[in-house]
Amino acid sequence: MTTRHIHRLAARPHRLIAEALQSLIVGELLAPGRRLLIASPWISDVPLLDNRGGRFSTLDTTWGADVIRLTAILRTLLAQQTSVYLHCGADPAQTRFVERLHDLARRDGTLASFHPRQSTHAPGSALDHEKAIGGDDWIVHGSMNLTNRGVEINGELVTVSTDPRHVATVTTELMSLFA
């Protein structure tokens, strides 16, 4: 795959976005890149890997046979020396999410690799509205927030790409959020 567009109508939900994210995250955990970039005005500890059958337990031996959420994945990547860049909104729920990750990274000794940034604009503002998650060689971007509703339920249009030029262009633009 180089570029794929996934359009999900709210009236006809399907799991294509969740399945694409799961595949990309598993690849990232198997061969961690230099950085993981997340830009999502609304973000939550969304379930990303279904490990109830134990098939992903070798990716992190601390995971049990359960659904693996975003914070556990980020902790594993941070422990593998991947720099995590997170840009989200300033709503209290997003602040709690960032503070929790900050505390976990401090406790794990990986705080130097965690780079959070919250918007300085009012929640719901049209500013800082970029939405993407990506590694060194892949990117998912479009209308989806990294929340359960965004990944599983809402009508969304997202682009999934492994095209090196596309990934570089989007990543370069999004890194300006951290300047």
Buried (B, 14 or more C-beta within 10 A) or exposed (E): EEEEEBEBEEEEBEEBBBEBBBEBBBBBBEEBBEBBBBBBBBBBBBBBBBBEEEEBBEBBEEBEEEBBBBBBBBBBBBBBEBBBBBBBBBBEBBBEBBEEBBEBBEEBEBBEBBBBBBBEBEEEEEEBBBBBBBBBBBBBBBBBBBBBBBBBEBEBEBBBBBBEEBBEEBBEEBBEBEE
